[in-house]
Amino acid sequence: MMITKVSMFTDKEHTLDIPVTIKQLNDWDNGMVIQEAMPHLTPDQREFLMTGVTKEEWAKYMPSEE
């Protein structure tokens, strides 16, 4: 499903194709934790759904401490 979100880091709008169903989104919206509602998603996909932050933005603005 194509999901459009606004990044909390940049205020830019991004659209990603995330493999979720309406039921999974409704379960999450109704209080189920995202990891239980959508266990098949990657951490990057879940982050995008929650904050609108893409994998690339996360790497740029929150680099690892290594």
N, C-alpha and C positions, 0 to 999 in steps of 0.2 A: 504494500500500500504506500502510495506517495504521501509523505508527511512533511509539512512545512512548519518550521519553527523559527523564532528569532533568537539569535545567540545572546546569552546574557553577558558574554565577554565583549562583543563587537556591535551589538544591535543590528547585525546584518541578518537578512532572511536567507535561510537555506532549506532546500528540499532534498530529502533522501528517500529512497525506496527501502522501507523497513518491512520485513516479513511478519506482519502482525494482522490479527483479525479485529473486527469491531468488538467482539466479545472480550478479547484480551484487553483492549483499551478501556472498555467499560468496567471490567473487573478492577483494573488499576485505578480508574477514576473513582470507583466506589470503595476504595480503601485497601485493596489487596496490594501487598508490596510488589514492586515491579519485577523482582527476581522470581516471585512465585507466579505472577500473571503471565510473564513472558520468559520462561527459563531458557529458551533456545537462543535468545538474543545475546550478542556480544556485549561486554561492558561499554564499548564505544557506542553501540546502538542505543543502549539504555540511557547513557548519558545524554545523547542527542534528544531522546524523547523527554527527558526531565528538564534539560536546561537549554536546548537548542545549540549547544556547543559541539562542533564537529571534531573528529579525531585530529585534523590538522591544526585547528585552533587550540585544542588542548595541548598539543606538542609545542606550539609557539608560545603560549602564555603561561603554561604550567610545566616547564621542562623537568625531566627527572633530575634527581640530585647526583646522578652518577658522574 
